Amino acid sequence: MRRLASVLPLLMPSAVIAQTGEDARPRIIVSSAATIPSPPDRAVVSFSVHGEGTTSDEAVRAMVAKRDVIEKGLASISAGSDIRAAQMGIAEVRGRECNRNTYGNPRLSTGECAIIGYTADIQMEVRTAAVNEAGTMVSLAGRLGATNPRIDRFFLAEDKEIRRRGVAQALAEAKLQAEAIARASGVRLGGVLSVSNLNFNGPGPYDDIVVTAQHASAPPPPPPPPPVAVGLKPRAIETQVKVQVVYAIQP
């Protein structure tokens, strides 16, 4: 399936072209675009993992243990997923009274501002080919204790062949339009003088299909039931190609 944008014909008078110092040969210029929808074959799921403890080591150990459980669960859905860490941080926790101090002032770790614990947080990103299971992965990550699990985007791992098809379709449409313009103008269409690739508008870095899930505690033994299946079918990725073709007019 394709959608072709309207073609913009333009007959260039030789007298006008000559005044600009450009090629004075009569010509027909047409612009054409082709859009090819394709189902995405990759999804990006992201989530955060939170850990707490009275020491920084305890907070990190809690975070790592929770992360390992989540990663193991996600691997049961998509074993070939690429799971990477994006950011990690450790924060000191002080009492409520310390938070009433003016923002930005230095604080000693004594008295009301004594450190009472630590938090550790890590941002994770999962790239998977299990596109239709991405929603189920979000659901399971939320059950296993992930914070704000979500689908960030869908995309195509490779779109070169799709772009080539788009160029071919756009050029074919441009020729049809140039022939129609030539017939209506009473001139004979000549050969191609030049072809310009105006732009490639492929899948963007972000897709606005987003699924979120709230934080949920992992259920106690016996083993939890299967994750809630979302049955997600993402929308197509639209790859757009635009070309401009300049045809000669035969004398």
C-alpha positions as a Python dict, from the first residue, in 0.01 Angstrom:
ca = {
    (1, 'M'): (0, 0, 0),
    (2, 'R'): (130, 349, -79),
    (3, 'R'): (13, 704, -61),
    (4, 'L'): (143, 945, -322),
    (5, 'A'): (149, 1314, -245),
    (6, 'S'): (23, 1561, -503),
    (7, 'V'): (270, 1642, -776),
    (8, 'L'): (365, 2002, -834),
    (9, 'P'): (426, 2071, -1206),
    (10, 'L'): (621, 2370, -1320),
    (11, 'L'): (692, 2483, -1679),
    (12, 'M'): (1006, 2696, -1684),
    (13, 'P'): (1006, 2967, -1962),
    (14, 'S'): (1342, 2985, -2130),
    (15, 'A'): (1348, 3364, -2115),
    (16, 'V'): (1315, 3365, -1737),
    (17, 'I'): (1582, 3099, -1697),
    (18, 'A'): (1819, 3287, -1924),
    (19, 'Q'): (1792, 3596, -1703),
    (20, 'T'): (1914, 3396, -1402),
    (21, 'G'): (2212, 3262, -1589),
    (22, 'E'): (2089, 2901, -1564),
    (23, 'D'): (2037, 2644, -1839),
    (24, 'A'): (1798, 2806, -2088),
    (25, 'R'): (1662, 2481, -2231),
    (26, 'P'): (1283, 2441, -2191),
    (27, 'R'): (1205, 2186, -1922),
    (28, 'I'): (939, 2039, -1700),
    (29, 'I'): (999, 2002, -1327),
    (30, 'V'): (786, 1769, -1117),
    (31, 'S'): (802, 1672, -750),
    (32, 'S'): (663, 1344, -620),
    (33, 'A'): (652, 1158, -290),
    (34, 'A'): (583, 798, -192),
    (35, 'T'): (503, 672, 157),
    (36, 'I'): (546, 303, 233),
    (37, 'P'): (403, 164, 559),
    (38, 'S'): (587, -128, 716),
    (39, 'P'): (525, -319, 1040),
    (40, 'P'): (802, -244, 1293),
    (41, 'D'): (1038, -529, 1376),
    (42, 'R'): (1199, -386, 1690),
    (43, 'A'): (1069, -240, 2016),
    (44, 'V'): (1242, -54, 2299),
    (45, 'V'): (1116, -115, 2653),
    (46, 'S'): (1261, 89, 2938),
    (47, 'F'): (1221, 89, 3315),
    (48, 'S'): (1393, 193, 3636),
    (49, 'V'): (1497, -23, 3930),
    (50, 'H'): (1501, 118, 4283),
    (51, 'G'): (1687, -8, 4589),
    (52, 'E'): (1702, 117, 4949),
    (53, 'G'): (1928, 48, 5249),
    (54, 'T'): (2087, 196, 5557),
    (55, 'T'): (2420, 198, 5371),
    (56, 'S'): (2498, 260, 5007),
    (57, 'D'): (2611, -102, 4966),
    (58, 'E'): (2279, -230, 5099),
    (59, 'A'): (2088, -3, 4862),
    (60, 'V'): (2294, -117, 4562),
    (61, 'R'): (2258, -485, 4657),
    (62, 'A'): (1881, -444, 4683),
    (63, 'M'): (1871, -272, 4346),
    (64, 'V'): (2086, -538, 4176),
    (65, 'A'): (1881, -824, 4321),
    (66, 'K'): (1558, -669, 4194),
    (67, 'R'): (1712, -595, 3854),
    (68, 'D'): (1827, -957, 3816),
    (69, 'V'): (1476, -1085, 3889),
    (70, 'I'): (1327, -848, 3632),
    (71, 'E'): (1581, -938, 3364),
    (72, 'K'): (1523, -1309, 3422),
    (73, 'G'): (1150, -1259, 3388),
    (74, 'L'): (1184, -1061, 3065),
    (75, 'A'): (1417, -1326, 2922),
    (76, 'S'): (1136, -1579, 2963),
    (77, 'I'): (935, -1376, 2711),
    (78, 'S'): (1213, -1276, 2472),
    (79, 'A'): (1537, -1468, 2522),
    (80, 'G'): (1725, -1272, 2256),
    (81, 'S'): (1657, -927, 2400),
    (82, 'D'): (1945, -683, 2438),
    (83, 'I'): (1927, -540, 2792),
    (84, 'R'): (2151, -243, 2866),
    (85, 'A'): (2194, 6, 3149),
    (86, 'A'): (2151, 375, 3067),
    (87, 'Q'): (2207, 560, 3396),
    (88, 'M'): (2273, 480, 3762),
    (89, 'G'): (2283, 693, 4073),
    (90, 'I'): (2304, 670, 4454),
    (91, 'A'): (2139, 931, 4675),
    (92, 'E'): (2168, 1010, 5044),
    (93, 'V'): (1850, 1018, 5248),
    (94, 'R'): (1804, 1262, 5540),
    (95, 'G'): (1520, 1325, 5781),
    (96, 'R'): (1211, 1534, 5710),
    (97, 'E'): (1329, 1829, 5918),
    (98, 'C'): (1639, 1865, 5703),
    (99, 'N'): (1426, 1904, 5391),
    (100, 'R'): (1280, 2226, 5533),
    (101, 'N'): (1609, 2407, 5492),
    (102, 'T'): (1641, 2657, 5208),
    (103, 'Y'): (1722, 2486, 4882),
    (104, 'G'): (2083, 2516, 4779),
    (105, 'N'): (2234, 2577, 5123),
    (106, 'P'): (2516, 2340, 5226),
    (107, 'R'): (2409, 2075, 5477),
    (108, 'L'): (2627, 1892, 5726),
    (109, 'S'): (2542, 1529, 5790),
    (110, 'T'): (2471, 1596, 6156),
    (111, 'G'): (2168, 1675, 6369),
    (112, 'E'): (1846, 1695, 6170),
    (113, 'C'): (2044, 1648, 5849),
    (114, 'A'): (2213, 1325, 5955),
    (115, 'I'): (2209, 1059, 5682),
    (116, 'I'): (1955, 791, 5771),
    (117, 'G'): (1983, 579, 5457),
    (118, 'Y'): (2057, 554, 5087),
    (119, 'T'): (1871, 490, 4764),
    (120, 'A'): (2013, 342, 4445),
    (121, 'D'): (1843, 373, 4106),
    (122, 'I'): (1933, 242, 3764),
    (123, 'Q'): (1774, 310, 3426),
    (124, 'M'): (1743, 6, 3199),
    (125, 'E'): (1667, -27, 2828),
    (126, 'V'): (1556, -345, 2651),
    (127, 'R'): (1571, -381, 2273),
    (128, 'T'): (1369, -676, 2150),
    (129, 'A'): (1249, -832, 1826),
    (130, 'A'): (942, -965, 2009),
    (131, 'V'): (741, -661, 1900),
    (132, 'N'): (398, -803, 1973),
    (133, 'E'): (510, -908, 2322),
    (134, 'A'): (646, -567, 2420),
    (135, 'G'): (329, -480, 2612),
    (136, 'T'): (345, -810, 2802),
    (137, 'M'): (707, -733, 2891),
    (138, 'V'): (595, -400, 3037),
    (139, 'S'): (324, -580, 3236),
    (140, 'L'): (569, -836, 3377),
    (141, 'A'): (834, -574, 3461),
    (142, 'G'): (575, -385, 3664),
    (143, 'R'): (479, -699, 3855),
    (144, 'L'): (841, -779, 3935),
    (145, 'G'): (906, -439, 4090),
    (146, 'A'): (1022, -215, 3804),
    (147, 'T'): (950, 155, 3835),
    (148, 'N'): (764, 320, 3544),
    (149, 'P'): (809, 43, 3286),
    (150, 'R'): (703, 156, 2941),
    (151, 'I'): (743, 112, 2566),
    (152, 'D'): (962, 394, 2441),
    (153, 'R'): (929, 332, 2069),
    (154, 'F'): (896, 92, 1779),
    (155, 'F'): (1131, 103, 1482),
    (156, 'L'): (1276, -85, 1186),
    (157, 'A'): (1612, -255, 1223),
    (158, 'E'): (1683, -199, 853),
    (159, 'D'): (1491, 13, 601),
    (160, 'K'): (1725, 43, 301),
    (161, 'E'): (1514, -183, 80),
    (162, 'I'): (1199, 5, 180),
    (163, 'R'): (1364, 334, 84),
    (164, 'R'): (1465, 190, -254),
    (165, 'R'): (1105, 87, -318),
    (166, 'G'): (992, 435, -224),
    (167, 'V'): (1235, 596, -468),
    (168, 'A'): (1118, 368, -748),
    (169, 'Q'): (751, 446, -680),
    (170, 'A'): (812, 820, -656),
    (171, 'L'): (1009, 823, -983),
    (172, 'A'): (741, 623, -1164),
    (173, 'E'): (472, 865, -1048),
    (174, 'A'): (688, 1164, -1145),
    (175, 'K'): (720, 1029, -1502),
    (176, 'L'): (343, 979, -1533),
    (177, 'Q'): (281, 1335, -1420),
    (178, 'A'): (547, 1479, -1652),
    (179, 'E'): (393, 1294, -1948),
    (180, 'A'): (48, 1428, -1859),
    (181, 'I'): (184, 1784, -1835),
    (182, 'A'): (360, 1750, -2172),
    (183, 'R'): (43, 1626, -2346),
    (184, 'A'): (-170, 1900, -2193),
    (185, 'S'): (87, 2163, -2293),
    (186, 'G'): (125, 2040, -2651),
    (187, 'V'): (493, 1960, -2621),
    (188, 'R'): (698, 1643, -2644),
    (189, 'L'): (863, 1513, -2328),
    (190, 'G'): (1236, 1463, -2353),
    (191, 'G'): (1484, 1275, -2137),
    (192, 'V'): (1568, 1325, -1773),
    (193, 'L'): (1804, 1615, -1708),
    (194, 'S'): (1843, 1562, -1334),
    (195, 'V'): (1695, 1387, -1034),
    (196, 'S'): (1711, 1524, -679),
    (197, 'N'): (1640, 1331, -362),
    (198, 'L'): (1460, 1598, -161),
    (199, 'N'): (1465, 1414, 169),
    (200, 'F'): (1430, 1080, 340),
    (201, 'N'): (1181, 1084, 621),
    (202, 'G'): (1216, 743, 778),
    (203, 'P'): (1111, 623, 1121),
    (204, 'G'): (1183, 879, 1382),
    (205, 'P'): (1376, 816, 1703),
    (206, 'Y'): (1051, 817, 1895),
    (207, 'D'): (711, 668, 1832),
    (208, 'D'): (414, 798, 2028),
    (209, 'I'): (282, 450, 2107),
    (210, 'V'): (343, 431, 2481),
    (211, 'V'): (222, 179, 2734),
    (212, 'T'): (281, 242, 3104),
    (213, 'A'): (240, 23, 3408),
    (214, 'Q'): (241, 110, 3777),
    (215, 'H'): (491, -28, 4026),
    (216, 'A'): (374, -360, 4170),
    (217, 'S'): (531, -590, 4429),
    (218, 'A'): (624, -942, 4324),
    (219, 'P'): (375, -1195, 4464),
    (220, 'P'): (497, -1438, 4730),
    (221, 'P'): (533, -1815, 4671),
    (222, 'P'): (381, -2024, 4519),
    (223, 'P'): (523, -1916, 4180),
    (224, 'P'): (328, -1628, 4023),
    (225, 'P'): (90, -1690, 3735),
    (226, 'P'): (193, -1603, 3378),
    (227, 'P'): (223, -1230, 3306),
    (228, 'V'): (-83, -1044, 3189),
    (229, 'A'): (-81, -1069, 2810),
    (230, 'V'): (-140, -731, 2649),
    (231, 'G'): (-175, -850, 2290),
    (232, 'L'): (-20, -536, 2150),
    (233, 'K'): (-10, -478, 1772),
    (234, 'P'): (194, -166, 1696),
    (235, 'R'): (106, 69, 1415),
    (236, 'A'): (308, 67, 1093),
    (237, 'I'): (626, 267, 1049),
    (238, 'E'): (580, 507, 757),
    (239, 'T'): (890, 563, 544),
    (240, 'Q'): (854, 863, 313),
    (241, 'V'): (1066, 939, 7),
    (242, 'K'): (1051, 1266, -192),
    (243, 'V'): (1211, 1328, -531),
    (244, 'Q'): (1229, 1609, -783),
    (245, 'V'): (1280, 1521, -1150),
    (246, 'V'): (1371, 1766, -1427),
    (247, 'Y'): (1273, 1657, -1780),
    (248, 'A'): (1384, 1816, -2108),
    (249, 'I'): (1126, 1931, -2363),
    (250, 'Q'): (1200, 1813, -2716),
    (251, 'P'): (1201, 2083, -2984),
}
